[in-house]
């Protein structure tokens, strides 16, 4: 079952990348907000800010940068955090991100309660891949902001995860999911659940999944997320239930049907496994898929269905594994002649398929074909894994044959 899903780290990084890759531009929360309250800014500095703003509005960030730098050099006594903030915005518009970052930092150093400075700093650092800086900036911005936008918490948690600090992201996400006045967004739940999965904290992770499902009981995406969590954490029965419910709410893909068949087979429910495998390969299917279908029917003692699946698969590609499965099926029905023939086809397709020689010998014993039994068993005895059992059967054949 380990191949059902990607690794925990891959899932978490993917979930946050999909949620946040365009978050700042699309959400409209962490963006530049024009600062209109300049009452405490000296008159000359206000004029410089206005001139720089006009230049940016006209698409000329170079002039904006030059205006502000020249003012700061000539009038250092009128230094103000808004000058550095607008300088950062101008550098950013110009594409000089390192300079923009430095100017944002200078702005918040001069005025630590300047929320928009922290938020813009966090946004820019995130886009530059400086996730440690981004997380600090966004959290500080949230703390001093009067708006308390929940999305800022989410982005700060994303930055912490991308910085490799999932444990630090968890309390931020818990605050976000637990304190929201309205229903928490599904991507917030997803990030928290995947963080717990990354930390292998299955107790809190399972609680988070259940909390999410209470809010999103009719959302198939929530049940698919629950399935991924349960499967990745080894809770296969819960994973099967979650994916089954998701299928009630929205049709499963062919791949999901095969996965659900794998889950039911793994938890010992071959009848259900066969149903989903059969549905997945109803119109078409690879040899490997048909092998899984036949195996499920064999485990459920559904012989006719197993024969049908094997027949379809053998017509596509007569592999040694398929011939072996057909031999097993005939063997389970005690049709030793057909079983022997199928195992013979198996070793013809793959002379190294050692188990088939042992089964051929056993079938020949049941048919009282002494020479065929000895020939097959002696071949099986050449393989270390089969030698002990094969030699026992050889002794038995010779005993009953009077040899």
C-alpha positions as CSV (number, residue, x, y, z in Angstrom):
1,X,0.0,0.0,0.0
2,X,3.0,2.3,0.2
3,X,2.7,3.2,-3.5
4,X,-0.9,4.5,-3.2
5,X,0.1,8.1,-2.6
6,X,3.1,10.5,-2.8
7,X,5.2,11.1,0.3
8,X,3.9,13.3,3.2
9,X,6.4,16.1,2.4
10,X,5.4,16.1,-1.3
11,X,1.7,16.3,-0.5
12,X,2.2,19.2,1.9
13,X,4.4,21.2,-0.4
14,X,2.0,20.5,-3.3
15,X,-1.1,21.5,-1.3
16,X,0.5,24.8,-0.2
17,X,2.0,25.5,-3.6
18,X,-1.4,25.1,-5.3
19,X,-3.1,27.2,-2.7
20,X,-0.5,30.0,-2.5
21,X,1.2,30.2,-5.9
22,X,-0.9,33.1,-7.0
23,X,-2.4,34.0,-3.6
24,X,-1.1,37.5,-3.2
25,X,-2.3,38.6,-6.6
26,X,-5.6,36.8,-6.6
27,X,-6.8,37.3,-3.1
28,X,-6.3,41.0,-3.0
29,X,-5.4,41.1,0.7
30,X,-1.6,41.6,0.8
31,X,-1.2,44.3,-1.8
32,X,0.0,47.9,-1.8
33,X,-2.4,50.2,0.0
34,X,-1.9,53.8,-0.8
35,X,-1.1,55.7,2.4
36,X,-3.2,58.8,2.6
37,X,-2.6,59.9,6.2
38,X,0.6,61.9,5.9
39,X,-0.4,64.5,8.4
40,X,2.8,63.9,10.4
41,X,5.0,64.0,7.4
42,X,7.0,67.3,6.8
43,X,5.6,69.4,3.9
44,X,8.7,68.9,1.8
45,X,8.6,65.2,2.3
46,X,4.9,65.1,1.4
47,X,5.7,66.8,-1.9
48,X,8.4,64.2,-2.6
49,X,5.9,61.4,-1.8
50,X,3.3,63.0,-4.1
51,X,5.9,63.4,-7.0
52,X,7.0,59.8,-6.6
53,X,3.5,58.5,-6.6
54,X,2.7,60.5,-9.8
55,X,5.8,59.0,-11.5
56,X,4.7,55.5,-10.6
57,X,1.2,56.1,-11.8
58,X,2.6,57.2,-15.1
59,X,4.7,54.0,-15.3
60,X,8.0,55.7,-14.5
61,X,9.4,54.0,-11.4
62,X,12.9,55.2,-12.2
63,X,11.9,58.8,-11.7
64,X,10.1,57.8,-8.5
65,X,13.2,56.1,-7.1
66,X,15.4,59.1,-8.1
67,X,13.0,61.6,-6.5
68,X,12.9,59.8,-3.1
69,X,16.6,59.0,-3.0
70,X,17.5,62.6,-3.8
71,X,15.2,63.9,-1.1
72,X,16.6,61.6,1.5
73,X,20.2,62.5,0.7
74,X,19.4,66.3,0.7
75,X,17.0,66.4,3.6
76,X,18.0,63.7,6.1
77,X,16.4,65.6,9.0
78,X,13.0,64.9,7.3
79,X,13.5,61.2,7.1
80,X,10.2,59.3,7.6
81,X,9.1,55.7,7.4
82,X,6.7,56.5,4.5
83,X,9.5,57.7,2.4
84,X,11.2,54.3,2.7
85,X,7.9,52.5,2.1
86,X,7.2,54.4,-1.1
87,X,10.8,53.9,-2.1
88,X,10.4,50.2,-1.7
89,X,7.2,50.2,-3.8
90,X,9.1,52.1,-6.5
91,X,12.1,49.7,-6.4
92,X,9.6,46.8,-6.6
93,X,7.8,48.3,-9.6
94,X,11.2,48.8,-11.2
95,X,12.1,45.2,-10.6
96,X,15.0,45.8,-8.1
97,X,13.7,43.3,-5.5
98,X,16.7,43.3,-3.2
99,X,16.6,47.1,-2.9
100,X,12.8,46.9,-2.4
101,X,13.3,44.4,0.5
102,X,15.9,46.6,2.1
103,X,13.6,49.7,1.9
104,X,10.6,47.8,3.4
105,X,12.9,46.6,6.2
106,X,14.0,50.2,6.9
107,X,10.3,51.4,6.9
108,X,9.3,48.9,9.6
109,X,12.4,49.4,11.6
110,X,11.4,53.1,11.8
111,X,7.8,52.3,12.5
112,X,7.2,48.8,13.9
113,X,3.4,49.3,14.0
114,X,3.2,50.0,10.3
115,X,1.1,47.0,9.2
116,X,1.2,47.5,5.5
117,X,5.0,47.8,5.6
118,X,5.2,44.3,7.3
119,X,2.6,42.8,4.9
120,X,4.4,44.1,1.8
121,X,7.7,42.9,3.2
122,X,6.2,39.5,3.7
123,X,4.7,39.3,0.3
124,X,7.9,40.3,-1.5
125,X,10.0,37.9,0.6
126,X,7.6,35.1,-0.2
127,X,7.8,35.8,-3.9
128,X,11.6,35.9,-3.6
129,X,11.7,32.5,-1.8
130,X,12.9,34.0,1.4
131,X,10.3,32.1,3.5
132,X,11.8,32.8,6.9
133,X,11.6,36.6,6.2
134,X,8.2,36.2,4.7
135,X,6.7,34.3,7.7
136,X,8.0,36.9,10.2
137,X,6.8,39.8,8.1
138,X,3.3,38.4,7.5
139,X,2.8,37.4,11.2
140,X,4.0,40.8,12.4
141,X,1.8,42.5,9.9
142,X,-1.2,40.5,11.0
143,X,-0.5,41.3,14.7
144,X,-0.4,45.0,14.2
145,X,-3.0,45.3,11.5
146,X,-6.5,46.6,12.2
147,X,-7.9,44.5,9.4
148,X,-6.9,41.1,10.8
149,X,-7.3,39.4,7.4
150,X,-7.5,35.6,8.0
151,X,-5.7,35.0,4.7
152,X,-2.6,36.6,6.1
153,X,-2.3,33.9,8.7
154,X,-2.7,31.3,6.0
155,X,0.1,32.8,3.9
156,X,2.3,33.1,7.0
157,X,1.8,29.4,7.8
158,X,2.5,28.5,4.1
159,X,5.8,30.4,4.4
160,X,6.7,28.5,7.6
161,X,6.0,25.2,5.9
162,X,8.1,26.2,2.9
163,X,10.9,27.1,5.3
164,X,10.8,23.6,6.7
165,X,9.1,24.6,9.9
166,X,5.8,22.7,9.8
167,X,5.8,22.4,13.6
168,X,5.7,26.2,13.9
169,X,3.0,26.4,11.2
170,X,0.6,24.2,13.1
171,X,-0.4,26.7,15.9
172,X,-0.9,29.4,13.2
173,X,-3.1,27.1,11.2
174,X,-5.0,26.0,14.4
175,X,-5.6,29.6,15.2
176,X,-6.9,30.2,11.7
177,X,-9.2,27.2,11.5
178,X,-10.4,27.5,15.1
179,X,-10.9,31.3,15.3
180,X,-12.7,32.0,12.1
181,X,-16.2,33.4,12.7
182,X,-17.4,31.8,9.4
183,X,-16.7,28.3,8.1
184,X,-13.0,27.8,7.7
185,X,-11.9,27.6,4.1
186,X,-11.2,24.1,2.8
187,X,-7.6,25.0,1.9
188,X,-7.0,26.1,5.5
189,X,-8.1,22.6,6.7
190,X,-6.0,21.0,4.0
191,X,-2.8,22.8,5.1
192,X,-3.4,21.9,8.7
193,X,-4.1,18.3,8.0
194,X,-1.1,18.0,5.7
195,X,1.1,19.6,8.3
196,X,0.0,17.1,10.9
197,X,0.7,14.3,8.4
198,X,4.2,15.7,7.7
199,X,4.8,15.7,11.5
200,X,3.3,12.2,11.8
201,X,1.0,13.5,14.5
202,X,-1.9,11.1,13.6
203,X,-3.9,11.9,16.7
204,X,-4.3,15.6,16.0
205,X,-4.3,14.9,12.3
206,X,-7.3,12.6,12.6
207,X,-9.1,15.1,14.8
208,X,-8.5,17.8,12.2
209,X,-9.9,15.5,9.4
210,X,-13.0,14.9,11.5
211,X,-13.4,18.6,12.2
212,X,-13.1,19.3,8.5
213,X,-15.7,16.7,7.5
214,X,-18.2,18.2,10.0
215,X,-18.0,21.4,8.0
216,X,-17.7,19.9,4.6
217,X,-19.8,16.8,4.8
218,X,-21.3,17.2,1.3
219,X,-18.1,18.3,-0.4
220,X,-16.4,15.5,-2.4
221,X,-13.0,17.3,-2.3
222,X,-13.1,17.1,1.5
223,X,-13.7,13.4,1.4
224,X,-10.9,13.0,-1.1
225,X,-8.6,14.9,1.2
226,X,-9.6,12.7,4.0
227,X,-8.9,9.6,1.9
228,X,-5.4,10.9,1.1
229,X,-4.7,11.6,4.7
230,X,-5.9,8.2,5.9
231,X,-4.1,6.3,3.2
232,X,-0.8,8.2,3.8
233,X,-1.1,7.5,7.5
234,X,-1.8,3.8,7.1
235,X,-5.4,4.0,8.1
236,X,-6.7,1.9,5.2
237,X,-10.2,1.1,6.4
238,X,-10.9,4.8,7.0
239,X,-9.3,5.6,3.6
240,X,-11.6,3.2,1.9
241,X,-14.7,4.6,3.6
242,X,-13.6,8.2,2.7
243,X,-13.0,7.4,-1.0
244,X,-16.3,5.5,-1.2
245,X,-18.2,8.5,0.2
246,X,-16.4,10.7,-2.3
247,X,-17.6,8.4,-5.0
248,X,-21.2,8.9,-3.8
249,X,-20.9,12.7,-4.1
250,X,-19.0,12.8,-7.4
251,X,-18.1,9.9,-9.8
252,X,-14.7,8.4,-9.2
253,X,-12.1,8.4,-11.9
254,X,-10.9,5.2,-13.3
255,X,-7.6,5.6,-11.3
256,X,-9.6,6.2,-8.1
257,X,-11.7,3.0,-8.7
258,X,-8.5,1.0,-9.0
259,X,-7.1,2.6,-5.8
260,X,-10.3,1.8,-4.0
261,X,-10.1,-1.7,-5.2
262,X,-6.5,-1.9,-3.8
263,X,-7.7,-0.6,-0.5
264,X,-10.6,-3.1,-0.1
265,X,-8.3,-5.9,-1.1
266,X,-5.7,-4.7,1.5
267,X,-8.3,-4.7,4.3
268,X,-9.6,-8.1,3.4
269,X,-12.8,-7.3,1.5
270,X,-12.2,-8.9,-1.9
271,X,-15.8,-8.7,-3.0
272,X,-15.8,-4.9,-2.8
273,X,-12.4,-4.9,-4.4
274,X,-13.6,-6.9,-7.3
275,X,-16.6,-4.6,-7.8
276,X,-14.4,-1.5,-8.1
277,X,-11.7,-3.2,-10.2
278,X,-14.5,-4.5,-12.5
279,X,-16.0,-1.0,-12.8
280,X,-12.7,0.5,-13.6
281,X,-11.8,-2.0,-16.4
282,X,-15.4,-2.4,-17.7
283,X,-14.6,-1.1,-21.1
284,X,-10.8,-1.4,-21.2
285,X,-7.9,-2.1,-18.9
286,X,-4.2,-2.9,-18.9
287,X,-2.9,-6.4,-18.3
288,X,-1.8,-5.3,-14.8
289,X,-5.3,-3.9,-14.0
290,X,-6.9,-7.2,-15.2
291,X,-4.5,-9.1,-13.0
292,X,-5.6,-7.2,-10.0
293,X,-9.3,-7.8,-11.0
294,X,-8.7,-11.5,-11.3
295,X,-6.8,-11.7,-8.0
296,X,-9.7,-10.0,-6.2
297,X,-12.2,-12.4,-7.7
298,X,-10.0,-15.3,-6.8
299,X,-9.8,-14.1,-3.2
300,X,-13.6,-13.7,-3.1
301,X,-14.0,-17.2,-4.7
302,X,-15.8,-15.6,-7.6
303,X,-14.5,-18.1,-10.2
304,X,-16.6,-17.1,-13.2
305,X,-15.6,-13.5,-12.9
306,X,-12.0,-14.4,-12.4
307,X,-12.0,-16.6,-15.5
308,X,-13.5,-13.7,-17.5
309,X,-10.8,-11.3,-16.3
310,X,-8.0,-13.7,-17.0
311,X,-9.3,-14.5,-20.4
312,X,-9.4,-10.8,-21.4
313,X,-5.9,-10.3,-20.0
314,X,-4.4,-13.4,-21.8
315,X,-5.8,-12.2,-25.1
316,X,-4.0,-8.9,-24.5
317,X,-0.7,-10.3,-23.3
318,X,-0.2,-13.9,-22.2
319,X,2.3,-13.2,-19.4
320,X,3.7,-15.8,-17.0
321,X,1.9,-14.1,-14.1
322,X,-1.4,-14.5,-15.9
323,X,-0.8,-18.2,-16.7
324,X,0.1,-18.7,-13.0
325,X,-3.2,-17.0,-11.9
326,X,-5.1,-19.2,-14.3
327,X,-3.3,-22.2,-12.9
328,X,-4.3,-21.1,-9.4
329,X,-7.9,-20.7,-10.4
330,X,-8.1,-24.2,-11.8
331,X,-6.3,-25.5,-8.8
332,X,-8.8,-24.0,-6.4
333,X,-11.5,-25.8,-8.4
334,X,-9.5,-29.0,-8.2
335,X,-9.2,-29.2,-12.0
336,X,-5.7,-30.5,-11.9
337,X,-5.4,-31.2,-15.6
338,X,-6.2,-27.7,-16.6
339,X,-4.1,-26.3,-13.7
340,X,-1.1,-28.3,-14.8
341,X,-1.5,-27.1,-18.4
342,X,-1.7,-23.5,-17.2
343,X,1.4,-23.8,-15.1
344,X,3.2,-25.4,-18.1
345,X,2.4,-22.3,-20.1
346,X,3.7,-20.2,-17.3
347,X,7.1,-21.8,-17.3
348,X,7.2,-21.7,-21.1
349,X,6.7,-17.9,-20.9
350,X,9.2,-17.6,-18.0
351,X,11.5,-20.6,-17.3
352,X,12.5,-18.9,-14.0
353,X,9.0,-18.8,-12.6
354,X,10.0,-21.3,-9.9
355,X,6.6,-21.6,-8.0
356,X,5.0,-22.9,-11.2
357,X,7.3,-26.0,-11.2
358,X,6.3,-26.9,-7.7
359,X,2.6,-26.5,-8.5
360,X,3.0,-28.6,-11.7
361,X,4.5,-31.3,-9.6
362,X,1.6,-31.2,-7.1
363,X,-1.0,-31.3,-9.9
364,X,0.8,-34.3,-11.6
365,X,0.7,-36.1,-8.2
366,X,-3.0,-35.6,-8.0
367,X,-3.4,-36.9,-11.5
368,X,-1.1,-39.9,-10.6
369,X,1.3,-39.0,-13.4
370,X,4.5,-40.1,-11.6
371,X,7.1,-39.2,-14.3
372,X,5.6,-35.8,-14.9
373,X,5.4,-35.1,-11.2
374,X,9.1,-36.1,-10.6
375,X,10.3,-34.0,-13.6
376,X,8.5,-30.9,-12.4
377,X,9.5,-31.3,-8.8
378,X,13.1,-32.0,-9.6
379,X,13.1,-28.8,-11.6
380,X,11.6,-27.0,-8.6
381,X,14.2,-28.4,-6.3
382,X,16.9,-26.5,-8.3
383,X,15.5,-23.2,-6.8
384,X,16.6,-22.5,-3.2
385,X,13.3,-21.2,-2.1
386,X,11.4,-24.2,-3.4
387,X,14.0,-26.9,-2.7
388,X,12.8,-28.1,0.8
389,X,9.2,-28.4,-0.2
390,X,10.0,-30.0,-3.6
391,X,12.3,-32.6,-2.0
392,X,9.6,-33.5,0.5
393,X,7.1,-34.1,-2.4
394,X,9.7,-36.0,-4.4
395,X,10.1,-38.4,-1.5
396,X,6.3,-38.8,-1.3
397,X,6.0,-39.5,-5.0
398,X,8.7,-42.1,-4.9
399,X,7.2,-43.7,-1.8
400,X,3.7,-44.1,-3.3
401,X,5.2,-45.2,-6.6
402,X,7.2,-47.9,-4.8
403,X,10.5,-46.4,-5.7
